[in-house]
């Protein structure tokens, strides 16, 4: 018998835009609810219900302040603060106050203060010791903006309206402010402050979003990208066009990662460093992603630095609400690879400190490989305050704790990887037209629980797969899948359907031989 070792299985992630027979052995053409753990692909983590709510959450934002870590939750008309034990109405003035309809809040932590903006009213702010939100002080009368973010010691508007006059191509900024406070002056007509504005080229469409990159503020328009740099008085900022061949699909569809931004454009997903941009989805998942998006308003991004991931969240045709994400395309920048996961219909995600007294790895009584939080976002260091990922469950009125279990709030997670056209010719050194026979597979799988493993065969690239009987594989006690199958192409499917098991695939040893040549 001849054993062929296959290593780095799945290290290239999921590639759906190419024919299965054109893929590398490191890539899978199909898969769901899988992600990378220390460079190895396996079942993703699930979520739990952290708090049931009496309202539909449309937004959530972590508020990190020593001794007072909380999250702020936005609804259509109110704001709430959650400390891990109770949910408190912190809407301005009184519990009875209602904001204008706010289907998607925009929020930022300004030093120690929290800011929420619904794009229809005066932005709200609150200090950590405050009891309620209030209007930002000195906010210019009649001005609203959909995108307000800090840069250096200024608050920046990317487009705004003043009364009935729209300024979709204008960047406007406040006077300088102290990092522990909020701006006190936005008067662009004054000669005694640094507040001002600049109109950018309208050729790239309306301004949509902004995000800091190194020392620049990157301004994203519908069809282009600009850089904004601080140069001091009297001009205060300089502006330059970076790209005019693509912009951003939706506010929130950009995320930071080391030395760059990932951006969901109109027909591409690209990364850039402030100078050069590059598509990361072409010939991999671009067609699949853009064909699946049901509503561009559902698209937003969330960075998870601990896992080297950016979640590109979106709603597909199966979503309960077209503006609420039920799926995520996950980009792992360490692997430069993609996977797909299901989401529990969330309007927003946020990172925050842990809101309970549970300990970190130093409190564990089991080894890291044995703990039920294996491969979770819990820190493997002695730091017991690793960041948690929270999700605003719009349809279910829940605040979810993501990456917190092996199930979906008590329900099973269907996780699988499937390859349908493995010819193995490159490792065997034979031509594609040879008939190979597999007599057994020795999976290298870490984890706990049982898997369903299926092997199939086909004779040509266009033929359907003939699957053999599915085998149940116990990760902790089994070491081999007995199978006898012959064909030019082989197929392999690894699947789990539990809320308890976890696994990651590290390699395969295949008992295979050439039996005929045609």
SEKOL-200778 format. One line per 3 residues: their letters; for each residue x, y, z of C-alpha. Coordinates in steps of 0.25 Angstrom, whole numbers, padded with zeros to 4 digits. Layout:
BEGIN
A> X Y Z; ...
This chain:
BEGIN
XXX> 0000 0000 0000; 0004 0014 -0003; 0001 0025 0007
XXX> 0001 0039 0002; 0002 0050 0012; -0006 0063 0009
XXX> -0002 0075 0018; -0007 0089 0020; -0021 0084 0016
XXX> -0030 0096 0015; -0019 0106 0017; -0024 0114 0005
XXX> -0038 0115 0010; -0051 0114 0002; -0050 0118 -0013
XXX> -0064 0118 -0019; -0061 0126 -0032; -0053 0115 -0039
XXX> -0056 0101 -0044; -0053 0091 -0034; -0043 0083 -0043
XXX> -0035 0096 -0044; -0032 0098 -0029; -0020 0095 -0021
XXX> -0020 0084 -0011; -0020 0095 0000; -0033 0100 -0005
XXX> -0048 0096 -0003; -0059 0100 -0013; -0070 0098 -0003
XXX> -0071 0100 0012; -0078 0108 0023; -0077 0111 0037
XXX> -0062 0108 0037; -0050 0118 0041; -0036 0117 0044
XXX> -0030 0113 0057; -0015 0115 0058; -0014 0114 0043
XXX> -0022 0101 0042; -0037 0101 0037; -0048 0095 0045
XXX> -0062 0098 0051; -0064 0112 0055; -0069 0117 0068
XXX> -0083 0120 0071; -0091 0130 0080; -0099 0130 0093
XXX> -0110 0140 0097; -0103 0150 0107; -0116 0158 0110
XXX> -0130 0157 0105; -0135 0171 0102; -0149 0178 0102
XXX> -0146 0185 0089; -0140 0182 0075; -0126 0186 0076
XXX> -0121 0193 0063; -0107 0196 0068; -0097 0193 0079
XXX> -0084 0199 0083; -0073 0195 0093; -0070 0206 0103
XXX> -0056 0203 0110; -0053 0211 0122; -0045 0206 0134
XXX> -0055 0202 0145; -0067 0204 0136; -0067 0195 0124
XXX> -0080 0195 0118; -0087 0194 0104; -0097 0204 0099
XXX> -0109 0198 0091; -0117 0207 0081; -0131 0204 0077
XXX> -0140 0211 0067; -0143 0222 0076; -0135 0221 0089
XXX> -0121 0218 0095; -0118 0208 0106; -0106 0205 0114
XXX> -0102 0190 0119; -0092 0187 0129; -0093 0172 0129
XXX> -0105 0171 0139; -0115 0182 0136; -0120 0190 0124
XXX> -0122 0204 0127; -0129 0215 0118; -0119 0226 0116
XXX> -0127 0233 0105; -0126 0248 0106; -0135 0256 0116
XXX> -0144 0245 0121; -0148 0230 0118; -0160 0236 0110
XXX> -0151 0243 0100; -0151 0238 0086; -0140 0240 0075
XXX> -0144 0240 0061; -0145 0227 0054; -0130 0221 0055
XXX> -0129 0208 0047; -0114 0209 0048; -0107 0217 0058
XXX> -0092 0222 0056; -0084 0222 0068; -0070 0226 0073
XXX> -0063 0226 0086; -0057 0240 0088; -0046 0239 0098
XXX> -0054 0235 0110; -0067 0240 0105; -0077 0232 0096
XXX> -0083 0238 0084; -0096 0233 0076; -0101 0239 0063
XXX> -0113 0235 0055; -0111 0245 0044; -0124 0252 0046
XXX> -0122 0260 0059; -0111 0266 0067; -0101 0255 0071
XXX> -0102 0250 0085; -0091 0249 0095; -0089 0244 0109
XXX> -0077 0243 0119; -0074 0230 0127; -0080 0236 0140
XXX> -0092 0242 0133; -0107 0237 0134; -0112 0241 0121
XXX> -0107 0245 0107; -0108 0259 0103; -0107 0267 0090
XXX> -0093 0270 0086; -0090 0284 0092; -0088 0296 0082
XXX> -0093 0287 0070; -0097 0296 0058; -0111 0299 0057
XXX> -0119 0291 0046; -0107 0283 0043; -0108 0268 0042
XXX> -0098 0257 0036; -0098 0242 0034; -0083 0241 0037
XXX> -0076 0248 0049; -0062 0242 0053; -0050 0247 0061
XXX> -0037 0250 0054; -0025 0256 0062; -0032 0266 0072
XXX> -0044 0269 0062; -0057 0263 0059; -0059 0261 0044
XXX> -0072 0261 0036; -0072 0254 0023; -0083 0261 0016
XXX> -0094 0268 0023; -0107 0276 0022; -0110 0290 0027
XXX> -0125 0292 0027; -0130 0289 0013; -0116 0290 0007
XXX> -0108 0278 0004; -0093 0277 0004; -0090 0263 -0001
XXX> -0076 0265 -0005; -0071 0274 0007; -0062 0270 0018
XXX> -0065 0279 0030; -0057 0279 0043; -0058 0285 0057
XXX> -0049 0293 0065; -0038 0286 0073; -0043 0279 0086
XXX> -0036 0272 0098; -0036 0257 0097; -0043 0256 0110
XXX> -0055 0264 0105; -0063 0268 0092; -0062 0280 0083
XXX> -0067 0293 0087; -0067 0301 0074; -0071 0297 0060
XXX> -0072 0311 0054; -0065 0311 0040; -0067 0326 0039
XXX> -0058 0329 0051; -0044 0334 0049; -0040 0330 0064
XXX> -0042 0315 0063; -0037 0304 0054; -0051 0299 0049
XXX> -0053 0299 0034; -0058 0291 0022; -0053 0287 0008
XXX> -0061 0282 -0004; -0055 0270 -0011; -0057 0266 -0025
XXX> -0072 0262 -0028; -0067 0252 -0039; -0065 0241 -0029
XXX> -0080 0243 -0023; -0084 0246 -0010; -0076 0244 0003
XXX> -0080 0232 0010; -0070 0228 0021; -0056 0231 0027
XXX> -0046 0224 0035; -0032 0227 0041; -0020 0220 0034
XXX> -0006 0223 0040; -0005 0238 0041; -0016 0241 0030
XXX> -0031 0241 0030; -0036 0233 0018; -0049 0239 0013
XXX> -0058 0229 0005; -0067 0233 -0006; -0077 0225 -0014
XXX> -0067 0224 -0026; -0054 0229 -0020; -0044 0230 -0009
XXX> -0037 0242 -0003; -0027 0245 0008; -0027 0256 0018
XXX> -0015 0260 0025; -0012 0270 0036; -0003 0282 0032
XXX> -0006 0292 0043; -0012 0306 0042; -0016 0313 0033
XXX> -0021 0302 0024; -0021 0292 0035; -0023 0280 0026
XXX> -0018 0276 0012; -0026 0267 0003; -0022 0257 -0009
XXX> -0029 0247 -0017; -0024 0233 -0015; -0033 0225 -0025
XXX> -0044 0228 -0034; -0047 0214 -0040; -0055 0209 -0027
XXX> -0060 0215 -0014; -0069 0208 -0003; -0082 0201 -0004
XXX> -0088 0205 0009; -0084 0213 0022; -0078 0203 0031
XXX> -0072 0195 0020; -0058 0197 0023; -0049 0192 0034
XXX> -0035 0194 0039; -0024 0183 0040; -0009 0184 0042
XXX> -0004 0195 0032; -0016 0196 0023; -0031 0196 0021
XXX> -0040 0186 0015; -0051 0192 0007; -0064 0186 0001
XXX> -0065 0194 -0012; -0076 0194 -0022; -0072 0181 -0029
XXX> -0059 0177 -0022; -0053 0176 -0008; -0039 0182 -0007
XXX> -0028 0186 0002; -0019 0198 0002; -0008 0204 0010
XXX> -0012 0219 0006; -0004 0218 -0006; -0007 0205 -0014
XXX> -0019 0196 -0015; -0021 0182 -0018; -0033 0173 -0020
XXX> -0033 0161 -0010; -0045 0154 -0015; -0043 0153 -0030
XXX> -0044 0139 -0035; -0047 0134 -0021; -0060 0139 -0015
XXX> -0064 0152 -0022; -0075 0147 -0031; -0081 0138 -0020
XXX> -0081 0150 -0010; -0087 0161 -0019; -0097 0151 -0025
XXX> -0102 0148 -0010; -0103 0162 -0004; -0118 0164 -0003
XXX> -0117 0179 0001; -0104 0187 0002; -0109 0194 0014
XXX> -0107 0181 0022; -0092 0181 0019; -0082 0185 0030
XXX> -0068 0180 0034; -0063 0176 0048; -0048 0174 0051
XXX> -0044 0163 0061; -0029 0165 0063; -0027 0153 0072
XXX> -0031 0144 0061; -0025 0152 0050; -0039 0153 0044
XXX> -0049 0163 0037; -0063 0159 0037; -0070 0165 0025
XXX> -0085 0164 0029; -0097 0164 0020; -0111 0159 0017
XXX> -0114 0149 0007; -0127 0144 0001; -0129 0135 0014
XXX> -0128 0147 0023; -0140 0150 0032; -0138 0165 0029
XXX> -0131 0170 0017; -0123 0180 0025; -0119 0171 0036
XXX> -0107 0162 0033; -0109 0147 0034; -0095 0143 0028
XXX> -0081 0147 0028; -0070 0146 0018; -0058 0144 0027
XXX> -0044 0149 0023; -0032 0144 0030; -0020 0153 0027
XXX> -0010 0144 0033; -0014 0133 0023; -0019 0142 0012
XXX> -0031 0133 0011; -0046 0134 0012; -0057 0125 0019
XXX> -0072 0127 0021; -0080 0127 0034; -0094 0128 0038
XXX> -0099 0140 0047; -0111 0141 0056; -0117 0153 0049
XXX> -0109 0164 0054; -0109 0179 0051; -0096 0182 0057
XXX> -0084 0176 0064; -0074 0182 0075; -0062 0178 0083
XXX> -0063 0181 0098; -0056 0177 0111; -0063 0165 0118
XXX> -0075 0170 0125; -0075 0159 0136; -0065 0153 0146
XXX> -0061 0140 0138; -0046 0138 0138; -0036 0136 0127
XXX> -0027 0124 0125; -0020 0126 0138; -0033 0121 0145
XXX> -0035 0109 0137; -0033 0095 0143; -0031 0088 0130
XXX> -0021 0089 0119; -0023 0098 0108; -0026 0087 0098
XXX> -0037 0081 0108; -0045 0093 0112; -0059 0095 0107
XXX> -0054 0109 0102; -0044 0102 0093; -0041 0112 0081
XXX> -0050 0123 0087; -0047 0137 0088; -0043 0135 0102
XXX> -0028 0140 0104; -0018 0129 0105; -0009 0138 0113
XXX> -0011 0142 0127; -0019 0154 0123; -0033 0151 0128
XXX> -0039 0163 0121; -0038 0159 0107; -0048 0166 0098
XXX> -0062 0160 0095; -0070 0161 0083; -0084 0166 0084
XXX> -0095 0165 0074; -0108 0173 0073; -0119 0163 0070
XXX> -0129 0171 0063; -0140 0161 0060; -0139 0153 0073
XXX> -0137 0165 0082; -0124 0159 0088; -0110 0164 0091
XXX> -0101 0152 0086; -0088 0148 0091; -0080 0144 0079
XXX> -0069 0133 0078; -0074 0128 0092; -0079 0114 0089
XXX> -0079 0102 0080; -0094 0104 0077; -0103 0115 0072
XXX> -0110 0120 0085; -0113 0105 0089; -0116 0100 0075
XXX> -0107 0092 0066; -0097 0098 0056; -0095 0091 0043
XXX> -0080 0092 0039; -0074 0086 0027; -0063 0086 0017
XXX> -0065 0079 0003; -0055 0077 -0009; -0061 0070 -0021
XXX> -0050 0069 -0031; -0037 0064 -0025; -0029 0058 -0035
XXX> -0016 0056 -0027; -0008 0055 -0039; 0002 0066 -0034
XXX> 0006 0057 -0022; 0005 0044 -0029; 0013 0049 -0041
XXX> 0003 0043 -0051; -0006 0048 -0062; -0020 0052 -0060
XXX> -0026 0041 -0068; -0021 0030 -0059; -0031 0022 -0050
XXX> -0027 0023 -0035; -0032 0014 -0024; -0034 0019 -0010
XXX> -0034 0008 0001; -0034 0017 0013; -0032 0031 0019
XXX> -0025 0034 0032; -0030 0048 0036; -0021 0057 0044
XXX> -0032 0064 0052; -0032 0071 0066; -0044 0073 0074
XXX> -0055 0066 0081; -0068 0059 0077; -0072 0052 0064
XXX> -0071 0056 0049; -0078 0050 0037; -0068 0048 0026
XXX> -0072 0044 0012; -0063 0040 0000; -0068 0041 -0014
XXX> -0062 0038 -0028; -0064 0044 -0042; -0058 0041 -0056
XXX> -0058 0055 -0062; -0058 0069 -0058; -0072 0071 -0063
XXX> -0078 0058 -0056; -0086 0058 -0044; -0080 0052 -0031
XXX> -0084 0038 -0027; -0083 0038 -0012; -0080 0025 -0004
XXX> -0087 0023 0009; -0084 0033 0020; -0075 0029 0031
XXX> -0076 0034 0046; -0063 0037 0051; -0060 0039 0066
XXX> -0049 0049 0067; -0044 0044 0080; -0044 0029 0078
XXX> -0044 0027 0062; -0032 0028 0053; -0036 0023 0040
XXX> -0047 0023 0030; -0049 0010 0023; -0053 0012 0008
XXX> -0051 0006 -0005; -0054 0015 -0017; -0048 0016 -0031
XXX> -0048 0028 -0041; -0040 0039 -0047; -0045 0050 -0037
XXX> -0048 0048 -0023; -0058 0056 -0014; -0057 0058 0001
XXX> -0067 0064 0011; -0065 0066 0026; -0077 0071 0033
XXX> -0082 0073 0048; -0096 0076 0052; -0095 0078 0067
XXX> -0094 0089 0077; -0084 0082 0086; -0073 0077 0076
XXX> -0061 0085 0071; -0050 0081 0061; -0039 0086 0052
XXX> -0033 0079 0040; -0018 0078 0039; -0016 0068 0029
XXX> -0019 0054 0022; -0011 0042 0020; -0018 0034 0008
XXX> -0016 0020 0004; -0016 0021 -0011; -0011 0014 -0023
XXX> -0012 0015 -0038; -0020 0003 -0044; -0022 0007 -0058
XX> -0018 0017 -0069; -0028 0021 -0080
